[in-house]
Structure formats: C-alpha cells, structure tokens
Amino acid sequence: MNSVDFLQQLVDTPALLINEPVLQKNLETMAAYCTDNGIALRPHIKTHKCPEIAKRQLELGATGLVCAKLGEAEAMAEAGLGPLLVANQVIGPLKIKRLVALNKQVDISVCVSRGEHVQELVMAAHAANTILSVFVEVEVGMQRCGTNGPEATLELTRRVCAAHQLEFRGVMGYEGHAVGTKDFAARHRKAEAAHRELAFAVSLLREHGIGVPVVSAAGTGTFNLSVKPDELTEIQPGSYCLMDSDYFGYENVRDYFELACTVLTTVIDRVDNRIVLDAGLKSIAVDQGLPVVRWRQDILPFEIHEEHYCMEVERGGPVPSVGDRLELLPSHICATANLYDEFHVFCDRALVGHWPITGRGKYT
C-alpha cells in the first residue's frame, strides 16, 4: 500500500507533502553537525519559504535566516522571524524604500559588491536617519555577483566601514558552481578553492586592521566539504531540510539527510502501459531533470506538459489504475515549493497540518 493512501479523502492533487518526522530529523541532523564542528548555521529559506520551517530552524540554534529576495525577507519578518540576511544586492529606489521600512521591523542585512551599491544605501540611510547593515559579497568562482579580487574586496570594505550610515557585518561568498557539480571529487576541489579564495580576502582585510565578524558560505552540496572553522564562521545550506532527488544523489549529502517532501499526484488516464498524471510544469520543477515516482523505479518519464505528466511502466510491472495516487520526487525542491501555497504535513498516517508557503512568488 502507498504510504500516503490515507490522504485520499483529505488532500486533492497535485499537492506538496511533507513527512514531518523526516523533516525534523533533517533539521536536527544539520544543527548537530554545525554544533559538533564549531560552525554556525544560517539556513537559506529560499528552499521552503515557509515560516513554520524557519521557526524550527531558529529553535534548533540557527543564528539567523538567509533570504534570496527582499520579498522573502518581508514574509519572514511578518512572521516575526529574524535576524535576516538578503544574500543579494538590493538596488533601486523602490526596493531600498522597502528595505528601510523593513529595517525598522527586524535585524536585516543585505549584500554589496560595488561602489554603486554602497552609495545608494548610504543615501537612503542618511535620508531615513538610520543605519543599514551590509555584507560584502566576494566572487569565489561562480561568476555571478561579488567583488572582483581581494584588492577590490579591501577597497569596497574600507568604503563600507567609512560610511557612518552603514554597519559592516562580514563577508560572504557563494560557491554555487561547486554546489551544483555532480562529480564528488570535482565538487570538493571547487569548494576548497572557493573557500580558500574567501579566506584570502578575509586575511587581507584583517591585515589592514578590519575586523570581520562573520565569514559566510556553502550550500547543501558543499556543507561538509572543506568547511573549516578557521576559514568560515557559518554556512548557508537550504535544501537539506526537505531534500530532492538531485541532492539525494550526492554521496556527501545522502548519508545525512532523507527525502522529506514529495508531490502527490493522481493517475487520470491510462493506455496499455502508459499512464497520465495530473501534475505538470505548473506543479513541479523540471530544471534539474524530470521527476521520478517514489517507490516505483519501473515507471519511467515519457513526456511532461503544463498539466499532464505522461509516464510508461516497464513491461511486466503493475500498471496503476485510473484514480491511483503516486508520489513524485522533486528534482529541484526550491523551484517546486515556489509553485504551491502550502505544504500538507503528515505524521504516522495522519494529516497534522497545513503550513503556508508565504515566501512563494516573491520575485522582487
């Protein structure tokens, strides 16, 4: 029997499910790992975007929460959660106006990587008679945002420290190019090089008399690769709490965390060994590969559309009937969670809650 058959009369499909005991175990495992290794945990909420999960992370000792966008930070602040770090550059008068307002509600920091960022924040803070907190983001190999080299990091940090309207909180560098590398040895090498790059920038700052309170990096794919307390003070993993089939293939990840989240679907049609599910591009992300069926390796993806997922059962396997329910394993949980308004939470064959995903769709 499917482990979630009891939800037949309780949850319509497609639906995003959480196995609450597995989620809690994942949260506790990461918290314990960080404690045992002398490093702080500042989890990234872009994975779940859910205040209830964020609250649990903070209760287990997280030093704060990382948000991808200002809108996510607003959702967490509305729930009374913080401190918050927006791991992004906040640019333009409309966003900075929101940042200044949010700064009155919660302890919040944002990233800077160029002089223009500093200038905009200084002007806004001066006009509002307030102080804004910032992290200097360092480019460590992903070729996205970040200062271009140690000297640029030093120059920008000096500018931040000289601005009375800004508070320098520390530096961060996201090695996303390493986090997403499938090959373990290559991922390890990239992570090590990225952390070394960040550590060199920090050492240069300290040589010039600049204290660096926080050095932040790492994601779920690199949380335990070359993470040394003498180089990093904290890590920013996100997906570990829910996991997905992509990360579950990582040997340095799957030994720690289990799959806590699935998309529940219904078989709406079948022809011979083909079945059609009521999930599609609008209900599950495919950027990390087509989702697979949990517990049924013999059911293979065939084609996915906006509202339909066509799959084939290998010859000899039992073909699900119309009305049967299957669990899909998201290949990218962050993008999948962003498609839903709530998690349906179950424990021991009982539906125990509906947790709003209040940070979903916050693109600004």
C-alpha positions, 0 to 999 in steps of 0.5 A, a space after each residue: 500500500 502507498 504510504 500516503 493512501 490515507 490522504 485520499 479523502 483529505 488532500 486533492 492533487 497535485 499537492 506538496 507533502 511533507 513527512 514531518 518526522 523526516 523533516 525534523 530529523 533533517 533539521 536536527 541532523 544539520 544543527 548537530 553537525 554545525 554544533 559538533 564542528 564549531 560552525 554556525 548555521 544560517 539556513 537559506 529559506 529560499 528552499 521552503 519559504 515557509 515560516 513554520 520551517 524557519 521557526 524550527 530552524 531558529 529553535 534548533 540554534 540557527 543564528 539567523 535566516 538567509 533570504 534570496 529576495 527582499 520579498 522573502 525577507 518581508 514574509 519572514 519578518 511578518 512572521 516575526 522571524 529574524 535576524 535576516 540576511 538578503 544574500 543579494 544586492 538590493 538596488 533601486 529606489 523602490 526596493 531600498 524604500 522597502 528595505 528601510 521600512 523593513 529595517 525598522 521591523 527586524 535585524 536585516 542585512 543585505 549584500 554589496 559588491 560595488 561602489 554603486 551599491 554602497 552609495 545608494 544605501 548610504 543615501 537612503 540611510 542618511 535620508 531615513 536617519 538610520 543605519 543599514 547593515 551590509 555584507 560584502 559579497 566576494 566572487 569565489 568562482 561562480 561568476 555571478 555577483 561579488 567583488 572582483 579580487 581581494 584588492 577590490 574586496 579591501 577597497 569596497 570594505 574600507 568604503 563600507 566601514 567609512 560610511 557612518 550610515 552603514 554597519 559592516 557585518 562580514 563577508 560572504 561568498 557563494 560557491 554555487 558552481 561547486 554546489 551544483 557539480 555532480 562529480 564528488 571529487 570535482 565538487 570538493 576541489 571547487 569548494 576548497 578553492 572557493 573557500 580558500 579564495 574567501 579566506 584570502 580576502 578575509 586575511 587581507 582585510 584583517 591585515 589592514 586592521 578590519 575586523 570581520 565578524 562573520 565569514 559566510 558560505 556553502 550550500 547543501 552540496 558543499 556543507 561538509 566539504 572543506 568547511 573549516 572553522 578557521 576559514 568560515 564562521 557559518 554556512 548557508 545550506 537550504 535544501 537539506 531540510 526537505 531534500 530532492 532527488 538531485 541532492 539525494 544523489 550526492 554521496 556527501 549529502 545522502 548519508 545525512 539527510 532523507 527525502 522529506 517532501 514529495 508531490 502527490 499526484 493522481 493517475 487520470 488516464 491510462 493506455 496499455 502501459 502508459 499512464 497520465 498524471 495530473 501534475 505538470 510544469 505548473 506543479 513541479 520543477 523540471 530544471 534539474 531533470 524530470 521527476 521520478 515516482 517514489 517507490 516505483 523505479 519501473 515507471 519511467 518519464 515519457 513526456 511532461 506538459 503544463 498539466 499532464 505528466 505522461 509516464 510508461 511502466 516497464 513491461 511486466 510491472 503493475 500498471 496503476 489504475 485510473 484514480 491511483 495516487 503516486 508520489 513524485 520526487 522533486 528534482 529541484 525542491 526550491 523551484 517546486 515549493 515556489 509553485 504551491 501555497 502550502 505544504 500538507 504535513 503528515 505524521 504516522 498516517 495522519 494529516 497534522 497540518 497545513 503550513 503556508 508557503 508565504 515566501 512563494 512568488 516573491 520575485 522582487 
